[in-house]
Amino acid sequence: MTISNNFPIGYFYIVSRLNGLVVDVQDPENAKVGSHIVMATKKPESPERDSQLFIHQNGFLTNKLTGHVLDIDRSGTFMAIFTGEEHLFLDGMKEADDAEDQRFAYDIEHGFIYSLADPKTVFDIKGSKEEESGRVMVYKRKEDLSEATNQLWTLELSDPPRPADEDDSSDEEDSTSARVSAWFGSWSGWKKSRKDEALNERDLERAAEKVEKKKKKKSHMSYNLMAGAAAFAAVKAWENKQEEDGQPMEHAMAKKLIATFAAAEITKLIQERGSDSDDEDEDEEKKEEKQKKKSGLMEKMAKAAAMNYFEKKYMS
């Protein structure tokens, strides 16, 4: 059964209403199972921001950088013995009843993020710390909202939807692009059976259809749709090559080939799309530098989606 509970579609920041900081993984470069969850200044650029982005699937909050989910555990401090303090940390996804501390919902009316196992247990910044590195824990919900600012959160999409073309349905455009973004992250904490539930092949196929339609009309193409379409085309190109060669290819070689196809496809789409810059006065060198950076990011997105797609279809 799918659980939505007011979380947005796609990757988002979890922003504190106390201090404007966002939920992050402690020491992102060395993040692993067991890593603590802390508050940090928002990073707007990829891939640096990936440790601060989460996606909601069926109650689980998955970190984009690590692919692991948020979990609740008893704090290891001496005082926790008396206070019952519990903290948030990264963990691999658990199964069935063991996963009750890994599933959350969002009270959009007030701003609480609460445990599905106990709606009175909510995300909390320990000690209402307003500076960076404050620990994120779970604690009993405060009923007086004026005293609960360290427990209140806003969910902010990492890539807000753009206005759709006149010939598009805005709902379809926004949801397609947002759902495709799930393919760009890591899902290492999920078992294959659960990963298959989270990643729907039809989303990539829709992205490819959407991009083809927009190419014919010479209309705007979003980055998510382009990267998703390139991933879809890359795996299809590999499948065609497999069929032509008539012999199986080892997975390591297949991944290298698919990555090459994805890079070539996204390069082609970027060239067809043209430059992003609307500033006619902007220095040509700066324009080129910005476009090169964006192209590199989109290539990484396309490769990540292609690898996820390949693993979903062909790796047990």
N, C-alpha and C positions, 0 to 999 in steps of 0.2 A: 504494500500500500504506500502511495506517495504522500509525503508530508511536506507541506509548503510553509505553513506557520509564518507568513508575512515576510520571509526573506526574499530579496530580489533575485532575479535570474541572472546568472553570470557571476564574475568575481567582484568583490566589494571590500572596502575598508570598514573596520569597526571603529568608529570615532567616539571618544569620550565627550560627554557634555560638560564634564567638570573642567577639563583643561585643553580640549581640542587635539590632544594626542591620539595616536591610533594603536590598536593592538598589534604587537609584533612578536617575533620569536627572538629570544635572547641569543646573542652571538650567532647571527644568521649564517655566517660562513662555515660554522661548525655545527649547524643544527642537526639534530638526530632525535630518535625516540628518547623521551625523558627530558628534552629541552624545556626550560621554563618559558612562560608567556609574560611579556612585559609591555610597558607603554613606551612609545617612541614618537619622534617627529615624523610626520607624513613624508614619504618619498614619492614624488610624482612620476619619476621615470622608470621604465623597465630596462633591464631586469632587476635593478636595485630594490624596487618596491615589492617584488614577488613574495618576500617573507611577510609582508603586511596585508596580503590579499587572501581572502577566504571565499570558498564557494559552498553553498548549502545543498545537500542532496539527502533527502529522506531522513532528515534530522541530524545528519553528521555535518560538521564544519571542517572542511578540508583546506589545509594550507597550500597555496599554489606552489611555493618553492620546494617544499619537502614531500608533498603528497600524503602527509600524515594528518590525523584528525585530532581535534581538541578532546581532552579527557580530563576527568576530575580525580584527584587523589588526595589522601590525607597529607597535610603539610608535615614536614619532618622536624619542625621546631619543637622545643620543649613546651612552650606555651600552648601549642596546638592540642596538646593532651587535654588541656582544661577548656580551651575555647571551641574545640571542634573545627578549627580552621582547615579549609581545604583549598588547594591551589589547582590551576590549570596547567597542563603540560601536553606535549606532543606524544602521540602513541599510534601504533598500527590499529587498524579497525578490528574490533572484536565482533563476535558473532552472537546472535540471539540475545538471551537475557543478560549475558556478560557485557553487552554494549549499552546498558541503560545509562551509564555515566558519560556516554559519548554523544548523546542526542539532545538537541536544544531547539528552542522555539523563541520567537521574538514577539514581545508585546508592543506592537507598533503604536498603540494609543499612548503609552507612557514611556517606553524606551528601555524596558528591562529585557535582557536575554536570559532565559531561564532553562533549567534542566527539565526535560520531559518526564524524568523519573520523579521530580519534586518541583512543581512550579513555584514554590516559595524559595528555592535555591537559585540565586542569580549571579551573573558576572559582577565583580566588585573590585575596585582599585584599593589595594591594601593601604589602610591608614589615610585614605583620601589624598594620597601624594600627588601633587600637581606637577612635579618635575619628571623628566624622563627616567626610565628604568624602574618606575613603580611596578610592583608585582601585581599581576591579575590573578585573582582568586575567585572563589564562589563563597557566598555568604547569605545569611537569611535576608530576605527582601525587606526593605524599609517601607512602611506604608505611608509615611509622611514624605511626599516628593521633595519638599524643600530641604530635607536632610539626606536625600538619596542621590545627589548629583554624581557621586562616585559610582553609582550603579546604573546610570542612565546612558544610553548609547544611540547614536545615529548610524545608519548603514548607508554608505556612499559608494555608488558604482564606480569601479576603476575607470571605465570608459563609458561615460553617459551617452545615451542614444542620440543620434543626430536627427534633425527633421527629415522625414522621408520625402522622396520625390512625389509629385502630384499624382503619378500613375501607380504609386505603391500604397498598400495598406500600411499605415504607420505601426499598428500593433504587430503585424506580421514581420515587418522590417526589424523592429526593435527586438522582438523575442527571438527571431532567427539568429541575428548577430550575437545576442547575448548568450544563447545556448551554445553556439559554435565555440565561444571562448573557453568553454569547459575542456575542449580538446587541447588547449595550449599549455595546460598545467601538468604537474606531476601527480600520479595516482599510486605511488609506490606503497602507500599504507593500506591499499584496498586489495582484497583477493579478487581474482579474475571474475568470478561469478558476480560479485557486487560491482566491479568496475564496468562490466557489461551492462548493468542496469543504469549506470550513471551516464555512459557515453552512447548516444544514439546515432548510428550510422546515417540515418536519414537527415540529421542536421547538416552533415557535411555535403550530402547530395543536394539538399536545398540551397546551400551556399553556392555550390557550383552552378545550379540552375539560375540562381539570382544574378550571379556575376555574368553569366552568358547573356542574360536578358539585358543587363545594363550596358554591356559592351556594344550590343547591337544598337542601343539607343544613345550611346555615348554619354551616359549619365554617371553620376558619382557612385563610386564603390567604396564601402567601408573597409577598413583594415581587417577586421574580423572575417568578413565575408571573403575577401581576397585570399587570406591565409588559409581559411577552411577549404576554399575551392582548389587552391594549389595542393593541399594535402590529399584531397580526394583524387585529383588528377595524377598525383605522383604514385599512389598505390595502384590505380588503374593502369598506369603505364607499365609498372612492374609486372602486374598480372598479364598484360598483353605480351610482354617480353618472355615471361615464363611459358606462355602458350606457344609462342613462336619457336623458342628453343627446344621445347618438348622434354625438358629435364628439370628436376627439382634443384633449387639453389639453397645453399646453407644460409641460415638466418643472418649471420654476421655480414655476409656479402649482400644479402637482400636489403638489409638496413642501409648499407653504404649506397647502394644503387638508388633506393627510394629517397634518401636524403639528397642525392644529386638531382633526381627528377624534381623534387620539391623546390630546390634552389632555382633551377632553371625555369620552372613554372611561375614562381613568384616574381622573378626578374622580368619575365615577359608581361605579367599583369601590371607591374609597376610602370613599365615603359608605356603601356597602353593607357594607363590612368593619368600619367603626367605628374607634374610637380604639385606639392601641397601649398606652396607659398602664394598668398594673395597680396603680399606686400611688394608693390612694384618698386619701391625705393630701397628694398633690402639688397645688400651687397651680394653679388653673384657668388662669391666665394662662400659666404654664410649660407646662402640657399643650397649650394652644392653639399656643404658639410651637413646641414640638417637632413637633406634628402638621403645622403649616404648612411647616416645614423638610423634613420627610419627604415631604410631598405634592409639594413643588417638586422634590425629587430624583427621585421616582418619575415625574413628568411628563417630566423630562429623559431618564430611562431609556426610557420608552415612545416618545418622539420619536426617540431614537437608533436603537432597534430598528426602528421603522417606516421610517425613512430607509434603513437597511441592507436591509430587506426589499424596499422599493420599487426601490432601485438594483439589487439582485440579480435581480429579475424583469424590470425594464423598461429598464435602461440597459446598453448594450453597452460 
